[in-house]
Amino acid sequence: MAARDATPRVPVTAAGRLAPAEWFPAGVAGIATRQVALPTGVRVRVLEAGPPDGPPVLLVHGWAVSAYLWRHNLLPLAAAGHRAIALDLPGHGLSDAPDADGAYTLERFAGHLSAFLDALGLERVVLAAQSMAGKIAVRVALDAPGRIARLALFGPVGFGEIPPWQVLAPVVPRLPDPLAVRLVPRRAVDFVQRRVYGKLGWFSDRDVDEYWAPTQFPAVVRAQLAMLREFDWAPWTPAALAALRTPTHVVFGTRDRTVRPVHAERLAAALPAGRLTWIVDGGHVVMEEVPTRVNAILLDGADGAR
């Protein structure tokens, strides 16, 4: 049963934001988009490229962004013969944003992602995940190891320390719709972009517009505030990771200021089939900063999803 206020389709005011019809992949040949209803009661937006029968690579973004994060990776994966799939997680982009207590826990996100695999008929995938989604991906692989051929985790939550967002989140009141939209001006998105990049690339005005666009929907803003309160942002323990048998490639930029990789060496060493790669001078969004290098990482062993 869908949660109330689950579909952020009507903005209070776009106020200069891109209309949904203008969002990526509008005008890009080779990438299709659709909405998929999950058994968990939410709909998610999906981007797909490549042959339907190709070995699938599923790309999952982190907190407060969208499938746009993987814009430089979908077509190269497709060109290599893979079925490349990216989705907007619940509470992001053009996916539903449930408005119920407990809608954004780690367990709830893992359940949605497993349901997504079922909805698309994906028996076994390579799963690439960034930031918050890194912890979700590990949870899914622990719960259903036979379905995940390989993990590629970029700046993953669970392998480092994050800023103390949770300290402030509980004191943010439930916001009226007009105020929720005004809470995130364009300059705030620009500021965040400056913080998540390292020294290997830079963002464009269009990138800021794409990431700002979903904030025209009050339910999305409220959902992302709820994630700060409800999601489990703590690092994994070595004991928990010792149970992860899935081959796992952990990738961090040395200039990641969002998930500071202070535990990366120790926790990656706890993985039975793990490896750790440092991208010197990379930030938190290396798939945007050095997409060619990230594509090589994604293609390394991606045929294992057959």
C-alpha positions, 0 to 999 in steps of 0.5 A: 500500500502506497504511503500518503503524499508519496508522489511529488508530481505537482510543485508548489513553485518551480521558481526557475527550476527545470521542468521534469520534461527537461531533466536528463536524459531529455534529448539524449539518444540511447537512454530511455526513462520510465516509471516502475511500480515496486511491490513495496508500494512506491514508484521509482524513475528508471533510466536504461541504456544498452541491450535488454539481454546484456549483463546488467549493471545497476547504478545507485546514487547517494543522498540528495542527488538523482540518477543524473549522477551516472550520466557519464557512465550509462552510455559507455556501459551500454556501448560495451554491451551491458544493460546499464540501469540507474534509478532515482531512489525513493525520496529523490528525483522523480520517484515517490517520496513516502511521507511516513515515519520510518520510511527512510531507514537502511532496512527500508531502502534495502527492501526497495532495492531488492524489490526493484531487482524483482520488478525488473526481473534481474536475477543477478547484477553488478551493483555500483553505489555511491555515498549513502547507497553504498551502505544500502548495497552492502545490506542487500548483498548481505541479505541476498548474496546470490543476487549480487555478482560484484559490488563497486562502492564509491565514497560509501557511507559505512566506510568513513565518517560523515558530518554530524547531520543527525545532530541538527535534523531532529530540530528541523520542524515539519515545513509547510510546502512553500517553506520547504521549497524555499529551504533549498535555494540554487546557491545552496546546491552550488555550494554543495557541488563545490564541496563534493568535488576534489581537484580532478574536474568541475561542474557546470551550471547545468549540473547545478540546475539538474540537482536543484530541480527536484527541490521544487517538490516539497515531499522530496525536501521533507523526505531528504530531511527525514533521511538525516534522522532515520538512516543508519549513517554509522560505519560498519564493524569489521565483524559485519563486513567479514560476512560479506562474501561478494567481491567488493571494490571500495573506491575513495577520492583522497579529497572526499570531505563528505564521507571522510575515509578515516576507516577505509583501510581497516574496513576494506581489509575486513572484506573477505573478497575486497579491494580498496582503490584511492583516486588521488585528488578525487572528491566525493563524486568521482563518477563525475570528476573522472568518468573514464576511470570510473567506467574502467572500474565498472567494466572490470568484471561486469560480465559476471552478472550473466 
